[in-house]
Amino acid sequence: MSAVRVVRVSAHGRGAIGIVQVSGAAAAALLEPLFSSQISATHARYGSFVDQEGQVIDDGIVVPLPAAPEATYWTTLHGNPVLVNRWLDVLLAAGAQLDESAPDALWGEPRNVVAAEAEALLPRARSWGAFQFLVEQRDTGLALWCERGDDVTIADVESLLAVAQRGCSLFAPPRVVLAGAPNAGKSTLFNSFVGQRRVIAHAAPGTTRDLITEEVLVGSYPVQLQDGAGLRATADPVEQSGVARMQAALTTADLVVWLRAPGGIAAPPQLASSVLEVWSKVDLQEAPAGQLGFSTETGAGIAELRQAIAARVCGGSEPPSGVACPFLPRHVECLQQCHAALASGASPLPALRALCGHPPEAEES
């Protein structure tokens, strides 16, 4: 049998599908005993991929590529890396050769560590905006910027540090706690953000006792949204426990959204630096002029509240576009080192090389 070459086409890591390309004059002959359906040179075929003993690996599709210069097929299966690697092992055991000239047929070798980090995060993107951001940072953004030389200035570095929150928040969701007195509308708002009746909302005060957490999107950003007990003095020992949990959550939250119903109490002064005060139930009474309010009954103000939360904890509703932007704490640390070097008159190159993942340059003797 003439040489048959195989190569992974899909990106490394978890995904919806995994693709292994099989090419060579004898590609169909190699695949025939490993696939339950007849291989076609013109039409896709669905069937089961099996090993040499006939054990099923996974169901999938064999897709011919008629425009290729030689017989070429894409074998597609579910994207679990365990399955893809097992299928590659079976193909190699059947006599195929790994195509070393094309280690990543479509994606190409990442240009540096930043590009590899962006690619590895693609399966974790929680929104289309986050996905587009990662592709841009991989191809033309931070991965390209970090390969600059001694022409980098303090202003260049400061511009990246200024937008770092907007990149890093995409993959380290901040924690936002909905707080207020009983019946302020916390649980109803929580359900509105989640998109389902996740917690019981009732007119009777003290209904919510436990802390409930769900990840929701505000714009393109994920946040960990928490609901819990309304804050009040109570003789009920169970409700007291819920209030204590809520008070503890307030002290560590990235943002407290304090809901103030008509006639309700203002946010405690000790929360001043981390609180966003919002008027609830504005269908019953309008919010004071210039202040944020919403109604879960009519939907008024909900979109504006999402934007306000995103602005406070993520720097905006959408990630930066058209500019280099850090998206991991490691990037921020390297840029801070680069800034310190420039401020002291030293070369920024060691910090830039660390950012790219390149080894330090050897010192001249």
ROKOLBA-5698 format. One record per residue (C-alpha): residue in one letter; y, z, x. Coordinates in steps of 0.25 Angstrom, whole numbers, plus 2048, in hexadecimal, padded with zeros to 3 digits. Each point is the difference from the previous one (the first is absolute). Example, Ala and Ser with C-alpha at 12.3 -4.5 7.8 and 13.67 -1.06 7.14 Angstrom:
resn->A; Y->7EE; Z->81F; X->831
resn->S; Y->80E; Z->7FE; X->806
//
This chain:
resn->M; Y->800; Z->800; X->800
resn->S; Y->80E; Z->7FC; X->806
resn->A; Y->80A; Z->80B; X->802
resn->V; Y->805; Z->807; X->7F3
resn->R; Y->80D; Z->808; X->802
resn->V; Y->804; Z->80C; X->7F7
resn->V; Y->80E; Z->807; X->800
resn->R; Y->806; Z->80A; X->7F6
resn->V; Y->80B; Z->7FA; X->7F9
resn->S; Y->805; Z->80B; X->7F7
resn->A; Y->808; Z->80B; X->806
resn->H; Y->7F9; Z->80C; X->807
resn->G; Y->7FF; Z->80D; X->7F7
resn->R; Y->7FE; Z->802; X->7F1
resn->G; Y->804; Z->7F5; X->7F6
resn->A; Y->7FC; Z->7F9; X->7F3
resn->I; Y->7F8; Z->7F6; X->807
resn->G; Y->7FA; Z->7FD; X->80E
resn->I; Y->7FF; Z->7F2; X->805
resn->V; Y->7F7; Z->7FB; X->80C
resn->Q; Y->801; Z->7F2; X->804
resn->V; Y->7F4; Z->7F8; X->804
resn->S; Y->801; Z->7F3; X->807
resn->G; Y->7F8; Z->7F6; X->807
resn->A; Y->7F7; Z->7F4; X->7FD
resn->A; Y->7F5; Z->809; X->7FD
resn->A; Y->808; Z->80A; X->7F8
resn->A; Y->7F9; Z->7FD; X->7F2
resn->A; Y->7F2; Z->801; X->807
resn->L; Y->803; Z->80E; X->805
resn->L; Y->806; Z->804; X->7F3
resn->E; Y->7F5; Z->7FB; X->7F7
resn->P; Y->7F6; Z->80B; X->802
resn->L; Y->80B; Z->80B; X->800
resn->F; Y->806; Z->7FC; X->7F2
resn->S; Y->7F9; Z->800; X->7F3
resn->S; Y->806; Z->7F3; X->7FA
resn->Q; Y->800; Z->7F2; X->806
resn->I; Y->80B; Z->7FD; X->80A
resn->S; Y->809; Z->7F5; X->7FC
resn->A; Y->809; Z->7F8; X->809
resn->T; Y->80A; Z->7FD; X->7F5
resn->H; Y->800; Z->80C; X->7F6
resn->A; Y->800; Z->80F; X->800
resn->R; Y->7F3; Z->807; X->7FD
resn->Y; Y->7FF; Z->80E; X->7FB
resn->G; Y->7F3; Z->808; X->804
resn->S; Y->7FB; Z->80C; X->809
resn->F; Y->801; Z->801; X->80F
resn->V; Y->7F3; Z->806; X->806
resn->D; Y->7FB; Z->803; X->80D
resn->Q; Y->7F3; Z->7FB; X->807
resn->E; Y->7F7; Z->809; X->7F8
resn->G; Y->806; Z->7FC; X->7F3
resn->Q; Y->808; Z->80D; X->7FE
resn->V; Y->80D; Z->7FD; X->7F8
resn->I; Y->80C; Z->803; X->807
resn->D; Y->80A; Z->7FD; X->7F6
resn->D; Y->804; Z->7F5; X->7F5
resn->G; Y->80A; Z->7F6; X->804
resn->I; Y->804; Z->7F1; X->801
resn->V; Y->7FE; Z->7F6; X->80A
resn->V; Y->80C; Z->7F6; X->800
resn->P; Y->7FF; Z->7F3; X->808
resn->L; Y->80D; Z->7FB; X->807
resn->P; Y->7FE; Z->7F1; X->7FF
resn->A; Y->80D; Z->7FD; X->808
resn->A; Y->7FB; Z->807; X->80C
resn->P; Y->7FD; Z->7F7; X->80C
resn->E; Y->7F1; Z->805; X->800
resn->A; Y->7F7; Z->807; X->7F5
resn->T; Y->808; Z->80D; X->7FD
resn->Y; Y->7FD; Z->80B; X->7F5
resn->W; Y->807; Z->80C; X->7FC
resn->T; Y->7F7; Z->80B; X->7FC
resn->T; Y->807; Z->80A; X->7F7
resn->L; Y->7FB; Z->80E; X->7FC
resn->H; Y->806; Z->80D; X->7FD
resn->G; Y->80A; Z->805; X->80A
resn->N; Y->7F9; Z->80D; X->804
resn->P; Y->800; Z->7FF; X->80F
resn->V; Y->7F1; Z->806; X->801
resn->L; Y->7FC; Z->7F3; X->7F7
resn->V; Y->808; Z->7F6; X->809
resn->N; Y->7FA; Z->806; X->80D
resn->R; Y->7F2; Z->800; X->7FA
resn->W; Y->802; Z->7F1; X->7FC
resn->L; Y->805; Z->7FD; X->80E
resn->D; Y->7F4; Z->807; X->806
resn->V; Y->7F6; Z->7F8; X->7F7
resn->L; Y->807; Z->7F3; X->804
resn->L; Y->7FF; Z->803; X->80F
resn->A; Y->7F2; Z->804; X->7FF
resn->A; Y->7FD; Z->7F3; X->7F9
resn->G; Y->805; Z->7F8; X->80C
resn->A; Y->80F; Z->7FF; X->7FE
resn->Q; Y->80A; Z->802; X->80B
resn->L; Y->80D; Z->808; X->7FF
resn->D; Y->80C; Z->7F7; X->801
resn->E; Y->807; Z->807; X->80C
resn->S; Y->80B; Z->7F5; X->800
resn->A; Y->805; Z->805; X->7F2
resn->P; Y->7FE; Z->80F; X->7FF
resn->D; Y->808; Z->800; X->7F3
resn->A; Y->800; Z->7F2; X->7FA
resn->L; Y->80C; Z->801; X->7F7
resn->W; Y->807; Z->80D; X->804
resn->G; Y->800; Z->7FE; X->80F
resn->E; Y->800; Z->80B; X->80A
resn->P; Y->80B; Z->80A; X->7FE
resn->R; Y->80C; Z->7FE; X->80A
resn->N; Y->800; Z->80E; X->802
resn->V; Y->7FD; Z->80E; X->7FB
resn->V; Y->80B; Z->800; X->7F6
resn->A; Y->7FB; Z->7F3; X->7FA
resn->A; Y->7F2; Z->806; X->7FF
resn->E; Y->805; Z->80C; X->7F9
resn->A; Y->807; Z->7F8; X->7F6
resn->E; Y->7F4; Z->7F8; X->7FE
resn->A; Y->7F7; Z->80C; X->7FE
resn->L; Y->80A; Z->806; X->7F6
resn->L; Y->7FF; Z->7F3; X->7F7
resn->P; Y->7F4; Z->806; X->7F7
resn->R; Y->808; Z->80C; X->7FE
resn->A; Y->80D; Z->7F9; X->7FB
resn->R; Y->803; Z->806; X->7F2
resn->S; Y->809; Z->7F6; X->7FC
resn->W; Y->804; Z->7F1; X->802
resn->G; Y->80D; Z->804; X->807
resn->A; Y->7F8; Z->809; X->80A
resn->F; Y->7F6; Z->7F4; X->802
resn->Q; Y->80B; Z->7F7; X->803
resn->F; Y->807; Z->80A; X->809
resn->L; Y->7F3; Z->802; X->809
resn->V; Y->7FE; Z->7F1; X->801
resn->E; Y->80F; Z->7FE; X->805
resn->Q; Y->7FF; Z->80C; X->80A
resn->R; Y->7F3; Z->7FA; X->805
resn->D; Y->805; Z->7F2; X->802
resn->T; Y->80F; Z->800; X->802
resn->G; Y->805; Z->80F; X->7FF
resn->L; Y->7FD; Z->80C; X->809
resn->A; Y->7F4; Z->7F9; X->807
resn->L; Y->809; Z->7F6; X->805
resn->W; Y->80C; Z->809; X->802
resn->C; Y->7F8; Z->80A; X->809
resn->E; Y->7FE; Z->7F5; X->80B
resn->R; Y->80F; Z->7FF; X->803
resn->G; Y->804; Z->804; X->80E
resn->D; Y->80C; Z->807; X->807
resn->D; Y->809; Z->7F9; X->7F6
resn->V; Y->7FD; Z->80B; X->7F6
resn->T; Y->80D; Z->808; X->7FD
resn->I; Y->801; Z->80E; X->7FA
resn->A; Y->806; Z->7F9; X->7F3
resn->D; Y->7F4; Z->7F8; X->7FF
resn->V; Y->7F7; Z->80C; X->800
resn->E; Y->809; Z->808; X->7F7
resn->S; Y->7FF; Z->7F5; X->7F6
resn->L; Y->7F1; Z->801; X->7FF
resn->L; Y->800; Z->80F; X->800
resn->A; Y->80A; Z->7FF; X->7F4
resn->V; Y->7F6; Z->7F9; X->7F7
resn->A; Y->7F3; Z->807; X->805
resn->Q; Y->7FF; Z->809; X->7F4
resn->R; Y->7FF; Z->7F3; X->7F7
resn->G; Y->7F5; Z->7FB; X->808
resn->C; Y->7F8; Z->80D; X->803
resn->S; Y->801; Z->805; X->7F1
resn->L; Y->7F7; Z->7F4; X->7FC
resn->F; Y->7F4; Z->806; X->806
resn->A; Y->804; Z->80F; X->800
resn->P; Y->803; Z->803; X->7F1
resn->P; Y->80A; Z->80B; X->7FE
resn->R; Y->7FD; Z->80B; X->7F6
resn->V; Y->80A; Z->801; X->7F4
resn->V; Y->7FF; Z->80C; X->7F7
resn->L; Y->804; Z->7FF; X->7F1
resn->A; Y->806; Z->80E; X->7FD
resn->G; Y->808; Z->807; X->7F6
resn->A; Y->7FF; Z->80A; X->7F5
resn->P; Y->7F5; Z->7FF; X->7F5
resn->N; Y->802; Z->7F4; X->7F7
resn->A; Y->80A; Z->7F9; X->809
resn->G; Y->7F7; Z->7F4; X->7FF
resn->K; Y->7F9; Z->800; X->80D
resn->S; Y->7F2; Z->7FD; X->7FB
resn->T; Y->805; Z->7F5; X->7F7
resn->L; Y->807; Z->7FA; X->80C
resn->F; Y->7F4; Z->801; X->809
resn->N; Y->7F7; Z->7F9; X->7F5
resn->S; Y->80B; Z->7F5; X->800
resn->F; Y->800; Z->7FE; X->80F
resn->V; Y->7F1; Z->800; X->800
resn->G; Y->7FE; Z->7F6; X->7F5
resn->Q; Y->7F6; Z->809; X->7F8
resn->R; Y->7FF; Z->80D; X->7F9
resn->R; Y->7FC; Z->807; X->80D
resn->V; Y->805; Z->80E; X->7FC
resn->I; Y->801; Z->807; X->7F2
resn->A; Y->80F; Z->800; X->7FB
resn->H; Y->803; Z->809; X->7F5
resn->A; Y->80B; Z->808; X->7FA
resn->A; Y->7FA; Z->80D; X->802
resn->P; Y->806; Z->806; X->80D
resn->G; Y->7F6; Z->803; X->80C
resn->T; Y->7F6; Z->7F4; X->7FC
resn->T; Y->7FF; Z->7FB; X->80F
resn->R; Y->7FA; Z->80B; X->809
resn->D; Y->7FA; Z->7F8; X->80C
resn->L; Y->807; Z->7F7; X->80A
resn->I; Y->7FC; Z->7F2; X->7FD
resn->T; Y->802; Z->7F5; X->80A
resn->E; Y->800; Z->7F1; X->7FF
resn->E; Y->804; Z->7F5; X->809
resn->V; Y->80A; Z->7F7; X->7F9
resn->L; Y->809; Z->7F4; X->804
resn->V; Y->810; Z->801; X->801
resn->G; Y->804; Z->7F2; X->803
resn->S; Y->7F6; Z->7FC; X->80B
resn->Y; Y->7FE; Z->80E; X->805
resn->P; Y->7F5; Z->809; X->7FD
resn->V; Y->803; Z->80F; X->7FD
resn->Q; Y->7F8; Z->80C; X->7FD
resn->L; Y->805; Z->805; X->7F3
resn->Q; Y->7FD; Z->80E; X->7FC
resn->D; Y->801; Z->807; X->7F2
resn->G; Y->7FE; Z->80F; X->7FE
resn->A; Y->804; Z->80C; X->7F8
resn->G; Y->80E; Z->802; X->7FA
resn->L; Y->808; Z->80B; X->808
resn->R; Y->802; Z->80C; X->7F7
resn->A; Y->7FD; Z->80F; X->800
resn->T; Y->7F3; Z->802; X->7F8
resn->A; Y->7F6; Z->80C; X->7FE
resn->D; Y->7F5; Z->7F6; X->7FF
resn->P; Y->7F8; Z->802; X->80D
resn->V; Y->7FA; Z->7F1; X->7FF
resn->E; Y->80E; Z->7FB; X->7FF
resn->Q; Y->805; Z->809; X->80B
resn->S; Y->7F6; Z->7F9; X->809
resn->G; Y->805; Z->7F3; X->7FC
resn->V; Y->80F; Z->803; X->802
resn->A; Y->7FC; Z->806; X->80E
resn->R; Y->7F9; Z->7F3; X->804
resn->M; Y->80C; Z->7F8; X->7FB
resn->Q; Y->80A; Z->809; X->808
resn->A; Y->7F7; Z->7FE; X->80D
resn->A; Y->800; Z->7F1; X->7FD
resn->L; Y->810; Z->7FF; X->7FF
resn->T; Y->801; Z->806; X->80E
resn->T; Y->7F8; Z->7F5; X->807
resn->A; Y->804; Z->7F4; X->7F7
resn->D; Y->807; Z->7F4; X->806
resn->L; Y->808; Z->7FF; X->7F4
resn->V; Y->801; Z->809; X->7F3
resn->V; Y->804; Z->7F9; X->7F3
resn->W; Y->806; Z->80B; X->7F8
resn->L; Y->800; Z->7FC; X->7F1
resn->R; Y->80B; Z->806; X->7F8
resn->A; Y->7FE; Z->7FF; X->7F1
resn->P; Y->80C; Z->802; X->7F6
resn->G; Y->804; Z->80E; X->802
resn->G; Y->7F7; Z->802; X->80C
resn->I; Y->802; Z->807; X->80D
resn->A; Y->805; Z->7FA; X->80D
resn->A; Y->7F8; Z->7FF; X->80C
resn->P; Y->7FF; Z->80C; X->809
resn->P; Y->80A; Z->800; X->80B
resn->Q; Y->7F6; Z->802; X->80B
resn->L; Y->7FB; Z->7F2; X->7FC
resn->A; Y->80D; Z->7F9; X->803
resn->S; Y->7FC; Z->7F8; X->80C
resn->S; Y->7F3; Z->7FA; X->7FA
resn->V; Y->803; Z->7FF; X->7F1
resn->L; Y->804; Z->7F5; X->7F7
resn->E; Y->805; Z->805; X->7F3
resn->V; Y->7FD; Z->7F7; X->7F4
resn->W; Y->803; Z->802; X->7F1
resn->S; Y->7F4; Z->7FE; X->7F7
resn->K; Y->800; Z->7FD; X->7F1
resn->V; Y->80D; Z->7F8; X->800
resn->D; Y->7FB; Z->7FA; X->7F3
resn->L; Y->804; Z->80E; X->7FA
resn->Q; Y->80C; Z->802; X->808
resn->E; Y->807; Z->7F7; X->80A
resn->A; Y->801; Z->804; X->80F
resn->P; Y->80D; Z->805; X->805
resn->A; Y->809; Z->7F4; X->805
resn->G; Y->7FC; Z->7FB; X->80E
resn->Q; Y->7F2; Z->808; X->800
resn->L; Y->7F2; Z->7FA; X->7FF
resn->G; Y->7F8; Z->801; X->7F3
resn->F; Y->7F4; Z->7FA; X->7FA
resn->S; Y->7F8; Z->800; X->7F3
resn->T; Y->7F1; Z->7FE; X->7FF
resn->E; Y->802; Z->7FE; X->7F2
resn->T; Y->808; Z->7F3; X->801
resn->G; Y->7FE; Z->7FD; X->80F
resn->A; Y->80E; Z->801; X->803
resn->G; Y->803; Z->804; X->80F
resn->I; Y->7F2; Z->800; X->805
resn->A; Y->802; Z->7F4; X->809
resn->E; Y->80D; Z->806; X->805
resn->L; Y->7F8; Z->80D; X->803
resn->R; Y->7F5; Z->7F8; X->808
resn->Q; Y->80B; Z->7FA; X->808
resn->A; Y->807; Z->80D; X->803
resn->I; Y->7F3; Z->807; X->804
resn->A; Y->7FD; Z->7F4; X->809
resn->A; Y->80E; Z->800; X->806
resn->R; Y->7FF; Z->80F; X->803
resn->V; Y->7F2; Z->801; X->807
resn->C; Y->7FD; Z->7F1; X->804
resn->G; Y->80E; Z->7FB; X->803
resn->G; Y->800; Z->7F6; X->7F5
resn->S; Y->7F7; Z->7F9; X->7F6
resn->E; Y->7FB; Z->7F5; X->809
resn->P; Y->7FD; Z->7FF; X->80F
resn->P; Y->809; Z->7F9; X->80A
resn->S; Y->7FE; Z->7F1; X->801
resn->G; Y->805; Z->7F7; X->80B
resn->V; Y->801; Z->80B; X->80A
resn->A; Y->7F7; Z->807; X->80A
resn->C; Y->7FC; Z->80E; X->7FA
resn->P; Y->7F7; Z->80B; X->805
resn->F; Y->7F5; Z->804; X->7F6
resn->L; Y->7F8; Z->80B; X->807
resn->P; Y->804; Z->80D; X->807
resn->R; Y->7FB; Z->7FB; X->80D
resn->H; Y->80B; Z->7F5; X->7FF
resn->V; Y->80B; Z->80A; X->7FE
resn->E; Y->7FB; Z->808; X->80C
resn->C; Y->800; Z->7F4; X->809
resn->L; Y->80E; Z->7FC; X->7FB
resn->Q; Y->806; Z->80E; X->802
resn->Q; Y->7FA; Z->7FF; X->80F
resn->C; Y->807; Z->7F3; X->801
resn->H; Y->80D; Z->805; X->7FB
resn->A; Y->7FF; Z->80C; X->80A
resn->A; Y->7FE; Z->7F7; X->80B
resn->L; Y->80B; Z->7F7; X->7FD
resn->A; Y->80A; Z->80C; X->7FE
resn->S; Y->7FC; Z->805; X->80E
resn->G; Y->802; Z->7F2; X->807
resn->A; Y->7F1; Z->7FE; X->802
resn->S; Y->7F8; Z->7F4; X->7FC
resn->P; Y->7FB; Z->7FF; X->7F2
resn->L; Y->7F3; Z->7F8; X->804
resn->P; Y->7F6; Z->80B; X->801
resn->A; Y->803; Z->804; X->7F2
resn->L; Y->800; Z->7F2; X->7FB
resn->R; Y->7F3; Z->7FE; X->807
resn->A; Y->7FA; Z->80C; X->7FA
resn->L; Y->805; Z->7FB; X->7F2
resn->C; Y->7F9; Z->7F3; X->802
resn->G; Y->7F3; Z->807; X->805
resn->H; Y->801; Z->7F9; X->80E
resn->P; Y->7FC; Z->809; X->80C
resn->P; Y->80B; Z->805; X->809
resn->E; Y->804; Z->7F7; X->80B
resn->A; Y->7FB; Z->805; X->80E
resn->E; Y->80A; Z->806; X->809
resn->E; Y->804; Z->7F8; X->80C
resn->S; Y->7FC; Z->808; X->80D
//
